[in-house]
Amino acid sequence: MKAPCVAFFACIFLAGGVQASSSIPLEVFAKKPSFNQVRISPKGEYLAFTYEEGTQVKLAVMKYSNRKIISSFEFGENRRVNNFQWLNDDRVGMSVETFTGWLDGTNPNRIWAAANADGSDRRQIWDYQRSNINMISTLDDDPEHVLVTKGHWQDEGRVKAHKLNIYTGREKFLNIAPPAAAHSKPGVTAMGADLDGEIRVAYEYDRGKDRINDEDDRAFLHYRNDDGSWRKLDLEPKRAQPEINPLGFSLDQTRFYFTSDHDGDGHNTQGLFEFNTETDALTLVFRHDDVDIGGGMYGMEGQLIGVTYEPGYPQTYFIDDNANAHDRAVRQSLLASFQGQHASITSNTDDGRYCVVWVYSDRNPGEFLIYDNEQRQLKYFASSKPEVKPELMARVEPFTIQARDGLKMYGQLTIPNNVEETNLPMVVYPHGGPYGAADDWRWDRRAQMLASRGYLVMQLNFRGSGGYGAEFRKAGYGEWGAKMQDDLTDATRWAINTGLADGERVCIHGVSYGGYASMNAVVREPDLYKCSIPDAGPYELNLQWNRADSFRGYPDAGRQKKSYVKRSIGGFDNNEERSPVYHLDRLKAGLFIVHGKNDVRVPIENAYLLEKKLKEKDIPYRKMYKKDGHGFQKEDYRVELYEEMLEFLELHIGPGARPGA
């Protein structure tokens, strides 16, 4: 067995005294991450990392022994390395795409490239324009190949297994698939390998007879035995649309783990399940009543040792398995050592001597450290955003409230430093999506920017948000601008009634669906908010459905659109009621409209129509339009936006609270 990292860490924590933050330059919040990912090679000879430079995200490889860069990979203007992985001891693979702005219509031209650590034998292995691949094993016993699933675009998600040569790009089809899934549409959409690189698991998805309506959709898990035969796991689902997410295997490979909500009957959230491959026993291992399992934690051999979940703050659950004792001790020591932060191991050497540790918190955008087990040393490597000083950032406090109909909701407050925490000017900051998206406990650039200027920032995971179970998400169906909006209203009034926020100094600001909610809030609750800053929001929903890129390229696009309109607002008949442009007679708040001219997800015609309607009623407003996509990505645009936002907020709800006040 490979030696695990020994739990021996010096205590590292944030500075105790929080200083004044109002003088932090806005560029600090606007700047993109300098370092995105860091991974150590299997033998520990190299460190590879991605970093931002100009319009590119590049990849560099460093010799670990002397910390010297031996190679660097760039792919041209506006090209970025999105992800990378060590394919063997000496070769690294990287996915690359063009990026000028998020959802701005630019063709990403995605490729997968590979090269040796010293920069030699660099070549394109895959072009995603013809089909998609997903690596599921590096095949430790076969250094020239990796195991991938491949699916053509016309297959609608169905995949097949292949071996892919990481030097030539040649592929070999592996005829491995459960026969029982052959008649489903699309069929097998994902496969998983065990710790030895053998395909053991297949995920089958069946859309049912109605391709558009998902009420008859089904999902299944299949397990492959040593003799190559397949068996379908008998989950006996108690809900119409169970969610199933494979996670991994135990160290002895006799147990397979996945998350699911198939057991239904009051069990709303995704729980952790164990399937014993020898006895066929299926066991619920862990479930939180309110929140879904967020993801897996893995040991040095790649075995699942636990899961993460977030009921306010990030939490961990470790599987009770003696084989994981050393790995569990490492993570527990990390969590104890980095007080007030969350730590995880992102990669390690095969022998377990070196580990790359990722640490983040509400005040810390993230840092990479290297732990040397032999020397028992933990060394700093790089910060995601080195310009950010965590001791100057605001703390984020989770909260829970009940909506007017009794629904329990989670949210968080970003609280300015060194102020009296009462009657604060507040900005309500709803997330986009809306379905499946959520705000979590972490460093948020815009919330921190506002808090640095003395504004309390409230984020609520209203009904429809992800991470709280299928029923919570479905509670938002049909409720755009209705109960979802009421949730934000209830949270706003809660903050006022508890004395945290000054009821005369509340503004609302969001992006995408958050932009819609910000505009809808001030016509639905005209006396609650003094101003609104809608960013990239849809304001006339029929216009949105007809102009957006959301349904392009889909078979039966018309039915797809009709289905989504029903899911979001209950049907086309509700368009006028739910579209803010038709209710401007109720508008009292100050308005600052923000939009990207190249946005294809929420086209700027939404903002143009809102402007037209405002002018017809002689209602004043401010605007900022930039040549960018769905939410500003260019740093100079962000800085300009922040400057104007702060000026607008001071005009309508006054200056932020000052330290000591």
Buried (B, 14 or more C-beta within 10 A) or exposed (E): EEBBBBBBBEEBEBEEEBEEBBEBEBEBBBBBBBBBBBBBBBBBBBBBBBBBEEBBBBBBBBBBEEEEEEBEBBBEEBBBBBBBBBBBBBBBBBBBBBBBBBBBEBEBEBBBBBBBBEEEEEEEBBEBEEBBBEBBBBBBEBBBBBBBBBBEEEBBBBBBBBBBBBBEBEBEEBEBBBEBBEEBEBBBBBBBBBBEBBBBBBBBBBBEEEBBEBEEBBBBBBBBEEEEEBBBBEBEBEBEBBBBBBBBBBBEBEBBBBBBBBBBEEBBBBBBBBBEBEEEEBEEBBBBEBBBBBEBBBBBBBBBBBBBBBBBBBBBBBBEBEBBEBBBBBBBBBBEBBEEBBBBBBBBBBBBBBBBBBBBBBBBBBBBBBBBBEEEEBEEBBBBBEEBBBBBBBBBBBBEBEBEEEBEBBBBBBBBBBBEEEBBBBBBBBBBBBBEBBBBBBBBBBBBBBBBBBBBBBBBBBBBBBBBBBBBBBBBBBBBBBBBBBBBBBBBBBBBEEEBBBBEBBBBBBBBBBBBBBBBBBBBBBEBBBBBBBBBBBBBBEBBBEBBBBBEEBEEEEBBBBBBBBBBBBEBEBBEEBBBBBBBEEBBBBBBBBBBBBBBBBBBBBBBBBBEBBEEEEBEBBBBBBEBBBBBBBBEBBBBBBEBBBEBBBBBBBBBBBBEE
